[in-house]
Amino acid sequence: MQLDFFPSRSLTLYLGKMFVVRIAAVLVMLVVVLMALDLLGNTGKILEPEGNGQAEIWRYVSLRVPQLAARFLPYSVLLATLITLVTLNQNSEVVAMKAAGLSAHQVLSPLLLTAALVALISFGFNERVVTRANATLKAWDAAEYGPIPEVSGVRSNVYVTDGDNILTAQTLTGTGENIELGNVTWYTRAPGGIISEQVRAASATYAGPGWELVDAARFDVGSVETQVVDSIVVGEGLTPEQIDLQSVDPDAQSFWELGETIDEYEAAGRRTSEMRAKWWHRISGPLSALLMPLLGSIAAFGLARSGQLFVRAVIGMALGFAYFVVDNAALAMGSFGGYPPFLAAWAPFLLFLLVGETVLIRTEE
């Protein structure tokens, strides 16, 4: 039996190339199908603003495709693992490799190495491309696919409270006292949470103190009357720092930027469980690609003519999809404090790593 972890160089390259081709093919197939379905539901919204046309549709595609690719890359690795291993099994190549003295781990090692490289590329792609696509697409969606300010750092869906009152904005640009809010709504609430007044405006700027809304529509709930005012200042208890912190979107920040934001939140005494869980998941998420060859490995072994190959493939797929279910559930639990953030991000990965190793050792080693 060979003592090296990897088989020969030729075999490693052969298996690695086969695996990469199948990952790419499955990922392209998934992205194309899902992008087509996405366009069916959103093309009308994109074309609704005056002047929008084919260029805006392609812009939407360029922003949405990175999101889909990042989200479904682990699924692609799982399906590519099953396709690769079932093919090798049917052609008796796994039998030949084991007859040559290779262990089950040595047979899988080229796939594990390839999956590790995919995980590394996925991390870099998420940091450099997906975060920027998230920020731009959310700001564009908040502007209802119309023009968005030509400045950097556009954020969306601002929601802050000033006592019982609420200030919301669809977009935010700038920082500090130069912050400008777009599509602003101010809700004045009576004790008990009942809204007594609503003020809407196209924009708001910092008035020091408070936020000035220009050409605002003021609706009084009691009298059911609407009044247009030239200018009104609301939210005098809200500072630019509070607005800036509240408008943070973890999905639109890189790993290092999110770490700095978490430190700022903790220094301000704010809750950080959701952001901390997502911060840890920036690492454990891409690494899930490394689990897929291990969870799908049950499809590689056993004689194809025994009639159990299909059952083995189904078991491998079930293990892979079970990981995604548990991972999403744990992340959701971590977001509202049910689990510690580190446990929410890493527990599913470590659990299924042990499950995969146990199945492989007990059945094949």
Buried (B, 14 or more C-beta within 10 A) or exposed (E): EEEEEBBEEEBBEBBBEBBBEBBEBBBEEBBEEBBEEBBEEBEEEBBEEEEBEEEBBEBBBEBBBBBBBBBBBBBBBBBBBBBBBBBBBEEEBBBEBBEEEBBBBBBBBBBBBBBBBBBBEBBEBBBEBBBBBBBBBBBBBBBEBEEBBEEEEBBBBBEBBBEBBBBBBBBBBBEEEEBBBBBBBBBBBEEEEEBEBBBBBEBBBBBEEBBBBBEBBBBBBEEEEEEEEEEBBBBEEBBBBBBBBBBBBBBBBBBEBBBEBBEBBEEEEBEBBBBBBBBBBBBBBBBBBBBBBBBBBBBBBBEBEEEEBEEBBEBBBEBBEBBBEBBEBBBBBBBEEEBBBBBBBBBBBEBBBEBBBEBBEEEBE
